[in-house]
Amino acid sequence: QAIAKKKTQAKKVTPHNGNKSVIELFNDAYSIETILENNCYENKPNTDLYRHPNSPHKDKYSASVKEGRVHTLSTNDPLYRDDDSAHDAFSAFTVLECGGDQKKAVIEAAKMQLDNKNKAIDGGSTIVDQNDDKLVYPDAWRLGLLLNEDQTPRKKSMHNAMVFLKHHPDLKGKLAFDAFRHQFFTLGKLPHDVKNVKRELNDHDITNLTGWLERQGLAVQSGSVWQAIQAVGYDNQFDPLKDYLTSLKWDGVLRVDSWLTDHLGVKATTYTNAVGVCFLVGAVARALNSGCKNDTMLILEGEQGAQKSTALKELFGVEYFTDEIAKFGSKDAGLQVQGVWCIEAAELTTMTKSETGDIKAFLSRSKDRFRSPYGRTVDEHPRRCIVAGTVNPDGSGYLKDSTGGRRFWPVEVGSINIESLKANRNQLWAEAVTLYKEKENWWLTQEEEALAKDEQTHREQEDPWIATLEQWLNRSLNEAHRFETTTNAIAERCFNIPVENMNNWTTGRIGKCLKKLGYKVSVGKKAIEGGGRSSYRVYRREQK
């Protein structure tokens, strides 16, 4: 038998103090007696006993009210709970009028607190969208809280800490993760802040947010608060570099193919134009497609004070540039490249062969593996950065090893115009983004590689053994070795190194010297004692 319910009427209206939830406001506004009476409970005169109309025992009362809460006395009462816990007004309203659906109950409770269909009882917060009449009440986020049986939030719940940090009006949308710098930020004023500024989070913030959560009724340890901040921040990521590049609009004027000449005074050639384009497009590729292959570096050659470093800093932006990095290849270097778009490898002339090898190895990697300072696991971090070199050449050559020399793109700068570079920076990157989206390569063609090889060869540091070997070969006594020889023969006769003292390093060094002089490696055969033939390396060059 259907029971007609009377519309619940408020016993009073309590002004919203800005901190109370819809549930708390409902319990302030409506008594448990009102909820029971509006759902046809019969009250025994002059007592706190109530009987539900569907109760099979007409002479027995199924509920009693004490201190503003209703306790059930019979398993037949709709409000009965197995644990015999009591209901407040909102809890009873949820069961009796909303079928036990708490979300529906909160929405209905908020609607009941409307004044003129568009004002909350605090007199200011709009909670109804005028266009579609849908409820947008300010405390809806509290529906996500885990509650105790008495409908209060669980104090030590990590989940509840996350809900408060993510949805509370004082913090909503403010905790974020910078996906480029791999750092957590606040995008606005936190409850303990004086100024409304975007900045990186620190230990001071964690301590203060822990205290703020305590004032909201939670009791979560600071370590758990930091974990909650991370979880909330990861859900609110931003990428300033990607946002910058994708916001640019190219004006259609071609600049990229001649930027080295226009702003850095580099002589315009097919080679310099090509590496200028590849350098910028490759930088965009790393920014928008982290971890993509980009194992080359532009090298700016020029006198000290030519503003080479300044040009790179202005091109990439001070916030995305660094010339301070630990040893290439070290764990610290992997950490330092996070949040950097361009790394300057300065003064290559002073680097040892080993250090140059570290740079080449660093260039060949597209990701770094390490444990973040705030992390618990070792993770892969795809590279977002590129490397550019600067050098003040002294004429002796600064590329220590021809092996892997293709990675280096040297250009000689002239008069650098910093102001014109600043003025054209955005359009240079806008065009580079357009080229990247149009599938422009950021590596050289085979023809351009040949041009680059010539430039690299001119910068290679010459082994002093080459001059000694060349003089020795030109002597008439050594004519037999002039067009065909072996490393053992050269070691013993030219450098007076006994064959028994030869090692891989010596053999390799002599082989590189011979190649520099135009020899090519082939395989020779010789008879061995006891029959058969063995193979050995022979270096030959054409007779002129």
C-alpha positions as CSV (number, residue, x, y, z in Angstrom):
1,Q,0.0,0.0,0.0
2,A,1.5,3.3,-1.1
3,I,1.9,5.9,1.5
4,A,1.6,9.5,0.6
5,K,4.4,11.5,1.9
6,K,4.0,15.1,3.0
7,K,6.5,17.6,1.7
8,T,9.3,18.0,4.3
9,Q,9.2,21.5,5.8
10,A,12.2,23.2,7.4
11,K,12.0,23.9,11.1
12,K,14.6,26.7,10.6
13,V,17.1,28.2,8.2
14,T,20.7,28.3,9.4
15,P,23.0,30.7,7.5
16,H,25.8,28.9,5.7
17,N,29.1,29.5,7.4
18,G,31.2,28.6,4.4
19,N,32.5,25.4,5.8
20,K,29.4,23.2,6.3
21,S,28.4,20.5,3.8
22,V,24.9,20.0,2.3
23,I,24.4,17.1,4.8
24,E,25.4,19.3,7.8
25,L,23.1,22.1,6.6
26,F,20.3,19.6,6.2
27,N,20.7,18.4,9.7
28,D,20.7,22.0,10.9
29,A,17.5,22.7,9.1
30,Y,15.4,19.6,9.8
31,S,14.8,17.6,12.9
32,I,14.6,13.8,13.0
33,E,11.0,14.2,14.3
34,T,10.0,16.2,11.2
35,I,11.5,13.5,8.9
36,L,9.6,10.7,10.7
37,E,6.3,12.6,10.8
38,N,6.5,13.5,7.1
39,N,6.9,9.8,6.4
40,C,3.8,8.9,8.3
41,Y,5.4,7.6,11.5
42,E,3.0,7.6,14.4
43,N,4.3,9.2,17.6
44,K,3.1,7.9,21.0
45,P,1.9,11.0,22.8
46,N,4.2,12.4,25.4
47,T,7.0,9.9,24.5
48,D,10.0,9.5,22.1
49,L,8.5,6.3,20.6
50,Y,7.5,6.0,17.0
51,R,5.8,3.3,14.9
52,H,6.0,2.9,11.2
53,P,2.5,2.5,9.5
54,N,3.6,-0.8,7.9
55,S,4.6,-2.3,11.2
56,P,2.8,-5.7,11.6
57,H,2.4,-5.1,15.3
58,K,0.0,-2.2,15.9
59,D,0.6,-2.2,19.6
60,K,4.4,-2.1,19.4
61,Y,6.6,0.9,18.6
62,S,9.4,0.3,16.1
63,A,11.7,3.3,16.8
64,S,12.7,5.8,19.4
65,V,14.3,9.2,19.2
66,K,17.1,10.2,21.5
67,E,19.4,13.3,21.3
68,G,18.4,14.1,17.7
69,R,18.9,10.5,16.4
70,V,16.5,7.7,15.7
71,H,17.2,4.2,17.0
72,T,15.2,1.2,15.7
73,L,13.4,-1.2,18.0
74,S,12.2,-3.7,15.4
75,T,13.7,-5.5,12.4
76,N,10.5,-4.6,10.6
77,D,11.3,-0.9,10.6
78,P,12.6,0.5,7.3
79,L,15.4,2.2,9.2
80,Y,16.6,-1.0,10.8
81,R,20.4,-1.6,10.6
82,D,22.2,-4.9,11.4
83,D,24.6,-3.1,13.7
84,D,21.8,-1.2,15.4
85,S,23.4,2.1,14.7
86,A,21.3,5.3,14.8
87,H,20.2,7.6,12.0
88,D,20.4,11.4,12.0
89,A,17.9,13.5,10.0
90,F,19.7,13.2,6.7
91,S,20.4,9.5,7.0
92,A,16.7,8.8,7.7
93,F,15.8,11.1,4.8
94,T,18.1,9.1,2.6
95,V,16.5,5.8,3.5
96,L,12.9,6.9,3.6
97,E,12.6,9.4,0.8
98,C,15.5,8.5,-1.6
99,G,15.6,4.7,-1.5
100,G,19.0,4.7,0.3
101,D,20.7,6.6,-2.6
102,Q,23.0,9.1,-0.8
103,K,23.9,11.0,-4.0
104,K,20.3,11.5,-4.8
105,A,19.6,12.5,-1.2
106,V,22.4,15.2,-1.3
107,I,21.0,16.6,-4.5
108,E,17.4,16.6,-3.2
109,A,18.6,18.2,0.1
110,A,20.5,20.9,-1.8
111,K,17.4,21.6,-3.9
112,M,15.3,21.9,-0.7
113,Q,17.7,24.6,0.4
114,L,17.3,26.8,-2.7
115,D,15.8,30.3,-2.4
116,N,14.1,31.6,-5.5
117,K,15.5,28.6,-7.5
118,N,19.0,30.1,-7.9
119,K,20.5,30.9,-4.5
120,A,22.0,28.7,-1.8
121,I,21.0,29.4,1.7
122,D,24.3,31.3,2.2
123,G,22.8,34.0,0.0
124,G,25.4,33.9,-2.7
125,S,26.5,30.6,-4.2
126,T,24.7,29.8,-7.4
127,I,23.9,26.1,-7.4
128,V,21.4,25.9,-10.3
129,D,22.5,26.4,-14.0
130,Q,19.9,28.7,-15.5
131,N,20.3,27.2,-18.9
132,D,19.4,23.5,-18.2
133,D,18.2,23.7,-14.6
134,K,20.9,21.2,-13.5
135,L,22.2,21.3,-10.0
136,V,25.7,22.6,-9.6
137,Y,25.8,22.9,-5.8
138,P,29.2,23.8,-4.3
139,D,29.5,20.9,-1.9
140,A,28.9,18.2,-4.5
141,W,32.6,17.1,-4.2
142,R,31.9,15.8,-0.6
143,L,30.0,12.9,-2.2
144,G,33.4,11.3,-2.9
145,L,34.4,11.2,0.7
146,L,34.6,7.9,2.6
147,L,32.3,8.1,5.6
148,N,32.0,6.5,9.0
149,E,28.7,4.9,10.1
150,D,27.7,8.3,11.7
151,Q,28.2,9.9,8.2
152,T,31.4,11.8,9.3
153,P,34.5,11.7,7.0
154,R,37.1,9.1,7.9
155,K,39.9,11.0,9.5
156,K,42.9,8.9,8.6
157,S,41.8,8.1,5.0
158,M,44.3,8.8,2.2
159,H,41.4,8.9,-0.2
160,N,39.7,11.6,1.8
161,A,42.9,13.6,1.8
162,M,43.0,13.4,-1.9
163,V,39.4,14.5,-2.3
164,F,40.0,17.5,-0.1
165,L,43.2,18.5,-1.9
166,K,41.6,18.0,-5.3
167,H,38.1,19.4,-4.8
168,H,37.9,21.8,-1.8
169,P,37.2,25.3,-3.0
170,D,40.4,26.6,-1.4
171,L,42.6,24.2,-3.4
172,K,40.6,23.1,-6.5
173,G,42.8,23.1,-9.6
174,K,45.8,24.5,-7.8
175,L,48.0,21.5,-7.2
176,A,49.6,20.4,-10.5
177,F,52.5,18.5,-12.0
178,D,54.8,20.1,-14.6
179,A,55.3,17.3,-17.1
180,F,58.3,19.1,-18.6
181,R,60.3,19.9,-15.4
182,H,59.0,16.8,-13.5
183,Q,58.2,19.0,-10.6
184,F,55.0,19.6,-8.5
185,F,53.6,23.2,-8.6
186,T,50.9,25.3,-7.1
187,L,49.1,27.3,-9.8
188,G,47.6,29.8,-7.3
189,K,47.4,30.9,-3.7
190,L,47.3,28.1,-1.1
191,P,45.5,28.5,2.2
192,H,48.8,29.5,4.0
193,D,50.1,31.7,1.2
194,V,50.2,35.5,1.2
195,K,50.6,36.0,-2.5
196,N,48.7,34.4,-5.4
197,V,51.6,33.2,-7.5
198,K,52.5,30.1,-9.5
199,R,55.5,28.4,-8.0
200,E,57.1,25.0,-7.2
201,L,55.9,23.2,-4.1
202,N,58.3,22.7,-1.2
203,D,58.5,21.1,2.2
204,H,57.0,24.2,3.8
205,D,53.9,23.6,1.8
206,I,53.6,20.0,2.7
207,T,53.8,20.9,6.4
208,N,51.2,23.6,6.1
209,L,48.8,21.5,4.0
210,T,49.0,18.8,6.6
211,G,47.9,21.3,9.2
212,W,45.2,22.6,6.9
213,L,43.8,19.1,6.5
214,E,43.8,18.7,10.3
215,R,41.7,21.8,10.5
216,Q,39.2,20.2,8.1
217,G,38.8,17.3,10.5
218,L,41.3,14.8,9.0
219,A,44.3,13.3,10.7
220,V,46.8,12.3,8.0
221,Q,50.6,12.0,8.4
222,S,52.7,14.5,6.4
223,G,54.2,11.6,4.4
224,S,50.8,10.5,3.3
225,V,49.8,14.1,2.5
226,W,52.8,14.3,0.2
227,Q,51.7,11.1,-1.6
228,A,48.2,12.6,-1.9
229,I,49.6,15.8,-3.4
230,Q,51.5,13.7,-6.0
231,A,48.4,11.8,-6.9
232,V,46.3,15.0,-7.2
233,G,49.1,16.7,-9.1
234,Y,49.5,13.9,-11.7
235,D,45.8,14.2,-12.5
236,N,46.3,17.9,-13.2
237,Q,49.4,18.0,-15.5
238,F,50.6,20.8,-17.7
239,D,53.5,21.1,-20.1
240,P,54.8,24.7,-20.4
241,L,57.2,24.0,-23.3
242,K,54.6,22.1,-25.3
243,D,52.0,24.7,-24.6
244,Y,54.4,27.4,-25.8
245,L,55.3,25.7,-29.1
246,T,51.7,24.7,-29.9
247,S,50.4,28.2,-29.2
248,L,52.6,29.8,-31.9
249,K,51.2,30.9,-35.2
250,W,53.6,31.1,-38.1
251,D,53.2,34.2,-40.4
252,G,54.3,32.3,-43.5
253,V,57.6,34.2,-43.9
254,L,60.6,31.8,-44.4
255,R,63.3,32.3,-41.8
256,V,64.5,28.8,-40.6
257,D,66.7,27.9,-43.6
258,S,68.8,31.1,-43.2
259,W,68.6,31.8,-39.4
260,L,72.3,31.0,-38.8
261,T,73.3,33.5,-41.4
262,D,70.7,36.2,-40.5
263,H,71.3,36.2,-36.8
264,L,74.6,34.5,-36.1
265,G,76.6,35.7,-39.1
266,V,77.4,32.2,-40.4
267,K,78.4,32.0,-44.1
268,A,75.5,30.8,-46.2
269,T,76.2,27.4,-47.8
270,T,74.2,24.4,-48.6
271,Y,75.7,22.7,-45.5
272,T,75.0,25.6,-43.1
273,N,71.5,26.1,-44.3
274,A,70.8,22.3,-43.9
275,V,72.2,22.0,-40.4
276,G,70.3,25.2,-39.4
277,V,67.0,23.7,-40.4
278,C,67.7,20.3,-38.9
279,F,68.8,21.8,-35.6
280,L,65.6,23.8,-35.0
281,V,63.3,21.0,-36.3
282,G,65.1,18.5,-34.2
283,A,64.7,20.6,-31.1
284,V,60.9,20.8,-31.8
285,A,60.8,17.1,-32.3
286,R,62.3,16.4,-28.9
287,A,59.9,18.9,-27.3
288,L,56.8,17.5,-28.8
289,N,57.8,13.8,-29.2
290,S,59.9,13.0,-26.2
291,G,62.5,10.3,-26.6
292,C,62.7,10.5,-30.4
293,K,66.1,9.9,-31.9
294,N,68.2,13.0,-32.1
295,D,71.9,12.2,-31.7
296,T,73.6,15.2,-33.3
297,M,74.7,18.6,-32.0
298,L,75.3,21.9,-33.6
299,I,78.7,23.4,-32.7
300,L,79.1,27.2,-32.8
301,E,82.7,28.2,-33.4
302,G,83.8,31.8,-32.6
303,E,86.2,34.0,-30.6
304,Q,85.7,34.4,-26.9
305,G,83.1,37.1,-26.3
306,A,81.3,36.4,-29.6
307,Q,78.0,35.9,-27.6
308,K,77.6,32.2,-28.7
309,S,76.2,31.1,-25.4
310,T,74.0,34.2,-25.2
311,A,72.5,33.4,-28.6
312,L,71.6,29.9,-27.5
313,K,70.1,31.2,-24.3
314,E,67.9,33.7,-26.1
315,L,66.9,31.2,-28.8
316,F,65.7,28.6,-26.3
317,G,64.7,30.9,-23.5
318,V,66.5,31.3,-20.2
319,E,64.1,29.0,-18.4
320,Y,64.8,26.1,-20.8
321,F,68.5,26.5,-21.1
322,T,71.5,25.4,-19.0
323,D,75.3,25.3,-19.3
324,E,75.7,23.7,-15.9
325,I,75.6,19.9,-16.0
326,A,77.4,17.2,-14.3
327,K,79.6,14.7,-16.2
328,F,77.9,13.6,-19.3
329,G,76.6,10.1,-18.8
330,S,76.4,10.2,-15.0
331,K,73.2,9.8,-13.0
332,D,73.3,13.4,-11.9
333,A,73.3,14.4,-15.6
334,G,70.2,12.4,-16.2
335,L,68.4,14.3,-13.4
336,Q,69.7,17.7,-14.5
337,V,68.4,17.4,-18.0
338,Q,64.8,17.2,-16.7
339,G,63.2,20.5,-17.4
340,V,65.9,21.6,-19.9
341,W,65.4,22.0,-23.6
342,C,69.0,23.0,-24.6
343,I,72.2,21.9,-22.9
344,E,75.3,23.8,-23.8
345,A,78.5,21.8,-24.0
346,A,81.0,24.7,-23.6
347,E,84.6,24.9,-24.7
348,L,85.0,21.6,-26.4
349,T,88.7,22.3,-27.1
350,T,89.5,21.7,-23.4
351,M,87.8,18.3,-23.3
352,T,89.8,15.1,-23.3
353,K,89.2,12.3,-25.7
354,S,87.4,10.4,-22.9
355,E,85.1,13.4,-22.2
356,T,84.3,13.8,-25.9
357,G,83.4,10.1,-25.9
358,D,81.1,10.7,-23.0
359,I,79.3,13.4,-25.0
360,K,78.9,11.1,-28.0
361,A,77.5,8.3,-25.8
362,F,75.1,10.9,-24.1
363,L,73.9,12.0,-27.6
364,S,73.1,8.4,-28.6
365,R,70.7,7.9,-25.7
366,S,67.1,8.9,-26.1
367,K,66.0,8.2,-22.5
368,D,67.4,8.2,-19.0
369,R,66.7,5.7,-16.2
370,F,66.8,6.9,-12.6
371,R,64.7,7.2,-9.5
372,S,63.3,10.6,-9.0
373,P,64.0,12.4,-5.7
374,Y,60.3,12.0,-4.8
375,G,59.9,8.5,-6.3
376,R,60.2,5.0,-5.0
377,T,60.9,3.2,-8.3
378,V,63.4,3.5,-11.1
379,D,61.6,4.9,-14.1
380,E,62.4,5.7,-17.7
381,H,62.4,9.4,-18.7
382,P,62.4,10.0,-22.4
383,R,64.6,12.9,-23.4
384,R,63.1,16.3,-24.1
385,C,66.5,18.1,-24.6
386,I,69.1,18.6,-27.3
387,V,72.7,19.5,-27.0
388,A,74.6,22.4,-28.6
389,G,78.3,23.0,-28.4
390,T,80.4,26.2,-28.3
391,V,84.1,26.4,-29.0
392,N,86.9,28.9,-29.3
393,P,89.0,27.1,-31.9
394,D,92.8,27.4,-31.6
395,G,93.6,25.9,-35.0
396,S,94.8,22.5,-33.6
397,G,91.4,20.7,-34.1
398,Y,89.0,19.9,-31.3
399,L,87.3,16.7,-32.6
400,K,89.4,14.2,-30.8
401,D,88.2,11.1,-32.6
402,S,86.9,10.7,-36.1
403,T,84.8,7.8,-35.0
404,G,81.3,9.1,-34.5
405,G,82.2,12.5,-36.0
406,R,79.0,12.5,-37.9
407,R,77.2,13.6,-34.7
408,F,78.9,17.0,-34.8
409,W,77.7,19.9,-37.0
410,P,80.3,22.7,-36.8
411,V,79.6,26.2,-38.1
412,E,81.7,29.3,-37.8
413,V,79.8,32.3,-36.4
414,G,80.4,35.9,-37.4
415,S,78.8,39.0,-36.0
416,I,75.9,37.7,-33.8
417,N,72.8,40.0,-33.6
418,I,71.1,39.2,-30.3
419,E,68.4,41.8,-30.8
420,S,67.3,40.4,-34.1
421,L,67.3,36.9,-32.7
422,K,65.1,38.0,-29.9
423,A,62.7,39.7,-32.3
424,N,62.4,36.7,-34.5
425,R,62.5,33.9,-31.9
426,N,58.8,33.1,-31.8
427,Q,58.5,33.0,-35.6
428,L,61.6,30.8,-35.9
429,W,60.0,28.3,-33.6
430,A,56.6,28.7,-35.2
431,E,58.0,27.8,-38.6
432,A,60.0,24.9,-37.1
433,V,56.8,23.6,-35.5
434,T,55.1,23.8,-38.9
435,L,58.0,22.0,-40.6
436,Y,57.9,19.3,-38.0
437,K,54.2,18.8,-38.4
438,E,54.7,18.6,-42.2
439,K,57.2,15.7,-41.6
440,E,60.4,17.6,-42.3
441,N,63.4,15.5,-41.4
442,W,65.8,16.7,-38.7
443,W,68.7,14.7,-40.1
444,L,70.9,15.3,-43.1
445,T,70.5,13.7,-46.5
446,Q,73.3,11.6,-48.0
447,E,74.6,14.5,-50.0
448,E,74.5,16.8,-47.0
449,E,76.3,14.2,-44.9
450,A,79.2,14.3,-47.4
451,L,79.4,18.0,-47.0
452,A,79.3,17.6,-43.2
453,K,82.1,15.1,-43.4
454,D,84.4,17.6,-45.0
455,E,83.6,20.2,-42.3
456,Q,84.2,17.6,-39.5
457,T,87.5,16.4,-41.1
458,H,88.8,20.0,-40.9
459,R,88.1,20.1,-37.2
460,E,89.7,16.7,-36.3
461,Q,92.7,16.8,-34.0
462,E,95.6,15.3,-36.1
463,D,97.6,12.5,-34.6
464,P,101.3,13.4,-34.5
465,W,102.1,9.9,-35.6
466,I,100.6,10.8,-39.1
467,A,103.4,13.2,-39.9
468,T,106.1,10.8,-38.7
469,L,104.6,7.9,-40.7
470,E,104.2,10.0,-43.8
471,Q,107.9,11.1,-43.7
472,W,109.0,7.5,-43.2
473,L,106.9,6.3,-46.1
474,N,108.3,8.9,-48.5
475,R,111.9,7.7,-47.9
476,S,113.2,5.7,-50.8
477,L,114.3,2.9,-48.5
478,N,110.8,2.3,-47.5
479,E,109.3,2.3,-50.9
480,A,108.1,-1.4,-50.5
481,H,105.7,-0.2,-47.8
482,R,104.4,2.9,-49.7
483,F,101.5,1.2,-51.3
484,E,101.1,-2.0,-49.3
485,T,101.9,-2.6,-45.7
486,T,100.8,-4.0,-42.3
487,T,100.4,-2.5,-38.8
488,N,103.1,-4.8,-37.5
489,A,105.6,-3.7,-40.1
490,I,104.9,0.0,-39.4
491,A,105.1,-0.5,-35.7
492,E,108.5,-2.3,-35.8
493,R,110.2,-0.3,-38.6
494,C,108.7,3.2,-38.3
495,F,108.1,3.5,-34.6
496,N,110.6,1.0,-33.3
497,I,107.9,-0.9,-31.4
498,P,108.8,-4.7,-31.1
499,V,106.0,-6.9,-32.4
500,E,105.8,-8.6,-29.0
501,N,104.9,-5.3,-27.4
502,M,102.1,-4.6,-29.8
503,N,98.5,-4.3,-28.4
504,N,95.1,-3.4,-29.6
505,W,95.5,0.3,-28.9
506,T,98.8,0.5,-30.9
507,T,97.3,-1.5,-33.7
508,G,94.2,0.7,-33.8
509,R,96.2,3.9,-33.7
510,I,98.5,2.9,-36.6
511,G,95.5,1.7,-38.6
512,K,93.7,5.1,-38.2
513,C,96.9,6.9,-39.3
514,L,97.2,4.7,-42.4
515,K,93.5,5.4,-43.3
516,K,94.2,9.2,-42.9
517,L,96.9,8.8,-45.5
518,G,94.6,7.1,-48.0
519,Y,95.1,3.4,-47.2
520,K,92.2,0.9,-47.3
521,V,92.0,-2.3,-45.4
522,S,91.9,-5.6,-47.2
523,V,92.5,-9.2,-46.2
524,G,95.8,-11.0,-47.2
525,K,96.6,-14.7,-47.1
526,K,99.9,-16.3,-46.2
527,A,101.2,-19.9,-45.9
528,I,101.8,-21.2,-42.5
529,E,104.2,-23.9,-41.3
530,G,102.7,-27.3,-41.6
531,G,100.5,-26.4,-44.5
532,G,97.4,-24.2,-44.9
533,R,97.1,-20.4,-45.1
534,S,96.2,-17.8,-42.5
535,S,94.5,-14.4,-42.9
536,Y,95.9,-11.0,-41.9
537,R,95.0,-7.3,-42.5
538,V,96.8,-5.5,-45.3
539,Y,96.7,-1.8,-45.9
540,R,96.8,-0.8,-49.5
541,R,96.6,2.5,-51.4
542,E,96.6,3.3,-55.1
543,Q,99.8,4.3,-56.9
544,K,99.7,7.8,-58.3
